[in-house]
Amino acid sequence: MTRPTRQRQVRRALHGVLLLDKPLGWTSNDALQKAKWLLRAEKGGHTGTLDPLATGLLPLCFGAATKFSQVSLDADKAYRATITLGERRSTGDLEGEVFETRPVNVDRSGVDAACARFIGTIDQLPPMHSAVKKDGKALYEYARAGVEIERTPRRITIHSLDIVAWHDRTLVIDVRCSKGTYIRTLAEDIGEALGCGAHLAALRRTGTGGLALADAVTIEQLEAMTEDQRIERLLPPDALLADWPSLVLDADEAGRFLSGLRRRVKHADAPEVRVYGPEPGAFLGSAHITAGELIADRLLSPPEVQALLQHAPQPAAA
């Protein structure tokens, strides 16, 4: 009996950003590979991992957009976290074993005061169950072997921390923070500030930079779409740079810029700008301006620019 031949999927060059609502239990790479398969995309990557127990916004970059994924990695993040008070776990979240329980004797003013202590710039100790490297090995590898490693606190910023709900042993907070913030550690630190201990029970990322969970699509929704509808969900690569100032060059200057040449511009100095050609949607890349000189940082190739122009919304006829 001969086995049926499985047809190999034909991949294609796609350029854009997919805002995915990562499901519970999936790794970020699981979600990327599934979306990449559904889109038949040649090249793709995610912009920062979410733990399997976390859900929410996971921007996926395809084609030319992968050149700007670091922008999303470096951006501030927003989360909704559910914290269980009175119970400490070995990993700081539901994956770990309970190793201590304490009574929860707190009131609302105490919860408010404890949360307020963490707003602003603070030093945070990375958890042992994390991907931070020590001598080439991730800390979680040491943790699984029962080895405790000395760690150096990291400077982070909690821009805002709002209490959404609090009842008995459950506290729900909205957090907006700098990159590199461990919400598990924040949950544990709030528990210690309250004197009862705590662990992270659930985590949902609601924003990264200017991108919002409200604009994301689930895997199930993506599966139910036609191929054209899936492609329509892709944002252009410059969506990752939407809050940067923009600069438009004429055709001649755009060509020189794309070749990597520095250009003199009548524009204020800026550490980050997105650069366009004269046609609507002609995104060329990222740059900075120093002493009136436009200096390229990340450039699209001419074929990538043309591919984006073909899919850019056309202006309405007069």
C-alpha positions as MATLAB code, in Angstrom:
seq = 'MTRPTRQRQVRRALHGVLLLDKPLGWTSNDALQKAKWLLRAEKGGHTGTLDPLATGLLPLCFGAATKFSQVSLDADKAYRATITLGERRSTGDLEGEVFETRPVNVDRSGVDAACARFIGTIDQLPPMHSAVKKDGKALYEYARAGVEIERTPRRITIHSLDIVAWHDRTLVIDVRCSKGTYIRTLAEDIGEALGCGAHLAALRRTGTGGLALADAVTIEQLEAMTEDQRIERLLPPDALLADWPSLVLDADEAGRFLSGLRRRVKHADAPEVRVYGPEPGAFLGSAHITAGELIADRLLSPPEVQALLQHAPQPAAA';
ca = [
       0.000    0.000    0.000;
       1.482    3.314   -1.055;
       1.135    6.330    1.176;
      -0.463    9.459   -0.259;
       2.086   12.118   -1.147;
       1.859   15.157    1.086;
       2.003   18.287   -1.010;
       4.714   20.688    0.082;
       3.483   24.167    0.896;
       4.656   26.881   -1.488;
       5.944   29.830    0.545;
       5.882   33.447   -0.588;
       7.458   36.751    0.301;
       5.128   38.731    2.562;
       6.008   42.016    4.248;
       4.088   43.212    7.266;
       3.129   42.863   10.914;
       0.444   40.538   12.235;
      -0.990   41.368   15.650;
      -1.760   37.995   17.165;
      -3.607   37.227   20.395;
      -1.421   34.356   21.622;
      -3.419   31.525   23.167;
      -2.844   30.018   26.596;
      -0.384   27.133   26.672;
       1.366   28.005   23.402;
       4.962   29.134   23.187;
       5.623   32.256   21.164;
       7.376   30.102   18.567;
       4.338   27.783   18.363;
       2.192   30.814   17.532;
       4.714   32.144   15.013;
       5.005   28.841   13.144;
       1.225   28.425   12.978;
       0.684   31.956   11.648;
       3.590   31.580    9.244;
       2.034   28.378    7.868;
      -1.430   29.951    7.527;
       0.048   32.918    5.638;
       2.498   30.766    3.634;
       5.156   33.314    4.560;
       8.829   32.754    3.721;
      10.399   34.729    6.551;
       9.002   35.597    9.949;
       9.843   36.275   13.569;
       8.196   37.377   16.806;
       9.000   40.500   18.797;
       9.701   39.170   22.263;
       8.471   36.010   23.891;
       5.402   35.501   25.998;
       5.501   32.584   28.431;
       3.160   29.673   27.622;
       0.993   30.627   30.629;
       0.644   34.198   29.308;
      -1.794   35.284   26.613;
      -2.314   38.430   24.614;
      -0.580   40.675   22.145;
       2.268   39.080   20.193;
       3.342   41.141   17.160;
       4.677   38.861   14.421;
       6.941   40.316   11.741;
       7.187   38.991    8.200;
       9.642   39.827    5.424;
      10.847   43.437    5.508;
       9.131   44.031    8.862;
      11.652   41.727   10.578;
      14.272   44.466   10.062;
      12.404   46.616   12.584;
      11.422   43.979   15.160;
      13.938   45.405   17.645;
      11.777   48.532   17.864;
       8.940   46.453   19.285;
      11.321   44.526   21.534;
      12.567   47.798   23.046;
       9.112   49.375   23.386;
       7.189   49.817   26.630;
       4.716   47.044   27.390;
       1.262   46.911   28.994;
      -0.170   43.955   30.911;
      -3.190   42.862   32.918;
      -2.011   40.631   35.729;
      -4.013   38.488   38.129;
      -2.214   37.900   41.432;
      -3.094   35.326   44.088;
      -2.245   36.574   47.566;
      -1.178   34.391   50.480;
       0.515   31.672   48.432;
       4.110   31.542   47.193;
       5.233   29.203   44.409;
       8.688   28.059   43.371;
       8.504   29.691   39.917;
       6.477   32.733   40.947;
       3.549   31.542   38.818;
       1.191   28.585   38.398;
       3.899   26.339   36.928;
       5.652   26.039   40.272;
       4.922   24.092   43.440;
       3.418   25.815   46.467;
       6.120   26.109   49.130;
       4.541   28.610   51.534;
       1.093   29.812   52.508;
       0.336   32.774   54.745;
      -2.826   34.425   56.048;
      -4.064   37.422   54.057;
      -4.895   40.271   56.410;
      -4.965   43.385   54.232;
      -7.352   46.239   53.514;
      -7.794   48.429   50.455;
      -5.600   51.218   51.754;
      -2.827   48.681   52.361;
      -3.181   47.282   48.829;
      -3.099   50.801   47.372;
       0.018   51.682   49.355;
       1.823   48.454   48.449;
       1.179   48.893   44.739;
       2.177   52.570   44.822;
       5.618   51.594   46.149;
       6.535   50.084   42.789;
       5.581   52.974   40.503;
       8.585   54.732   39.003;
      12.159   53.629   38.360;
      13.090   50.656   40.528;
      15.667   47.858   40.707;
      14.235   44.426   40.032;
      15.965   41.100   40.596;
      15.469   38.717   37.617;
      13.782   35.475   38.728;
      15.677   32.184   38.638;
      13.030   30.797   36.311;
      13.891   33.148   33.439;
      15.888   33.154   30.202;
      18.534   35.547   31.551;
      21.954   34.047   30.753;
      24.748   33.272   33.219;
      27.964   31.774   31.793;
      26.113   30.866   28.602;
      23.240   29.057   30.342;
      19.729   30.336   31.016;
      18.882   30.834   34.682;
      15.959   28.410   34.405;
      18.446   25.622   33.567;
      20.219   26.233   36.875;
      16.852   26.448   38.663;
      15.741   23.074   37.281;
      18.980   21.588   38.598;
      18.289   23.065   42.027;
      21.114   25.589   41.806;
      20.593   29.162   43.014;
      22.663   31.730   41.103;
      23.607   35.169   42.377;
      21.889   37.754   40.185;
      22.308   41.462   39.614;
      19.229   43.688   39.942;
      18.121   45.437   36.758;
      16.871   48.999   36.516;
      13.302   49.086   35.141;
      10.472   51.610   35.094;
       6.847   51.029   36.082;
       5.080   53.913   34.340;
       1.681   53.126   35.838;
       0.126   50.493   38.063;
      -3.660   50.571   38.413;
      -5.801   48.313   40.572;
      -8.593   46.864   38.419;
     -10.143   44.614   41.069;
      -9.381   43.254   44.523;
     -11.382   40.696   46.445;
     -10.130   38.523   49.276;
      -7.035   36.727   47.883;
      -7.276   37.904   44.268;
      -5.767   41.150   43.008;
      -6.019   42.288   39.370;
      -3.760   45.098   38.155;
      -2.994   46.908   34.902;
       0.720   47.641   34.460;
       2.537   49.785   31.901;
       6.273   49.257   32.119;
       9.627   49.367   30.382;
      11.061   46.399   28.506;
      12.671   43.724   30.640;
      10.131   43.983   33.462;
       9.208   40.646   35.034;
       5.567   40.762   36.080;
       6.030   37.524   38.039;
       8.636   39.256   40.156;
       6.411   42.316   40.530;
       3.586   40.056   41.772;
       5.885   38.429   44.314;
       7.245   41.791   45.457;
       3.727   43.175   45.958;
       2.935   40.074   48.030;
       6.000   40.680   50.200;
       5.075   44.347   50.605;
       1.667   43.204   51.863;
       3.290   40.681   54.212;
       1.354   37.719   52.863;
       3.339   36.585   49.832;
       1.863   36.112   46.361;
       2.294   34.542   42.945;
       1.203   35.417   39.421;
      -1.966   33.514   38.536;
      -2.593   34.881   35.032;
      -0.997   37.357   32.649;
      -2.312   39.024   29.521;
      -0.259   41.454   27.434;
      -2.504   44.295   26.290;
      -0.046   46.545   24.486;
       3.459   47.001   23.156;
       4.578   50.449   22.056;
       1.694   51.932   20.080;
       0.200   48.520   19.230;
      -2.896   47.327   21.088;
      -4.489   43.962   21.858;
      -7.846   45.303   20.638;
      -6.468   45.146   17.078;
      -5.170   41.575   17.368;
      -6.597   38.410   15.826;
      -6.781   34.955   17.413;
      -5.464   31.768   15.823;
      -9.051   30.506   15.497;
     -10.118   33.675   13.675;
      -7.101   33.441   11.395;
      -7.882   29.809   10.566;
     -11.464   30.728    9.626;
     -10.355   33.409    7.144;
      -9.676   33.095    3.456;
      -6.092   33.573    2.302;
      -6.839   37.106    1.082;
      -8.450   38.007    4.404;
      -5.376   36.802    6.267;
      -3.124   39.007    4.163;
      -5.442   41.962    4.792;
      -4.719   41.567    8.523;
      -1.063   42.466    7.940;
      -0.076   45.963    8.981;
       2.716   47.622    6.960;
       6.244   47.355    8.421;
       6.251   51.036    9.420;
       3.417   50.316   11.891;
       6.214   49.398   14.315;
       7.578   52.950   13.978;
       4.251   54.794   13.972;
       5.153   57.137   16.843;
       8.425   58.265   15.217;
       8.602   61.516   13.235;
       8.468   61.024    9.459;
      10.440   62.504    6.583;
       9.464   62.422    2.883;
      12.157   62.578    0.176;
      11.755   63.336   -3.506;
      12.454   60.595   -6.043;
      16.125   61.449   -6.587;
      16.908   61.805   -2.897;
      14.951   58.624   -2.106;
      17.099   56.648   -4.530;
      20.289   57.986   -2.999;
      19.040   57.292    0.519;
      18.183   53.682   -0.423;
      21.747   53.222   -1.651;
      22.973   54.152    1.824;
      24.241   57.646    1.049;
      23.961   60.346    3.689;
      21.712   63.259    2.695;
      21.489   66.879    3.850;
      17.965   67.672    5.023;
      16.123   70.697    6.377;
      14.847   68.925    9.421;
      15.567   69.135   13.131;
      18.023   66.611   14.513;
      16.271   63.461   15.699;
      17.476   60.103   17.053;
      14.779   58.194   15.154;
      12.862   58.978   11.960;
      10.943   56.921    9.436;
      11.740   57.818    5.852;
       9.462   57.714    2.792;
       9.701   58.265   -0.933;
       7.277   60.546   -2.808;
       4.665   57.843   -3.546;
       1.992   57.137   -0.892;
       3.123   54.184    1.199;
       6.713   54.232   -0.107;
       8.386   53.369    3.191;
      12.165   53.287    2.710;
      13.512   52.581    6.183;
      14.641   54.074    9.466;
      17.312   56.696   10.067;
      18.544   59.387   12.429;
      19.409   63.023   11.804;
      22.595   64.511   13.206;
      23.815   68.045   12.396;
      21.313   68.264    9.544;
      22.470   65.004    7.984;
      20.104   62.089    7.364;
      21.896   58.827    8.162;
      20.279   55.474    7.353;
      19.923   52.843   10.065;
      17.775   50.076    8.538;
      16.904   50.124    4.828;
      14.399   48.227    2.751;
      15.614   46.805   -0.532;
      14.135   48.261   -3.767;
      12.129   45.030   -4.356;
      10.698   45.280   -0.825;
       9.690   48.917   -1.417;
       7.982   47.938   -4.665;
       6.162   45.045   -2.991;
       4.796   47.409   -0.335;
       3.715   49.930   -2.973;
       1.742   47.236   -4.790;
      -0.283   46.556   -1.641;
      -0.540   50.128   -0.367;
      -4.057   51.668   -0.299;
      -4.554   53.752   -3.417;
      -5.917   57.311   -3.153;
      -9.508   57.731   -4.251;
     -10.063   59.051   -7.757;
     -10.999   62.732   -7.963;
];
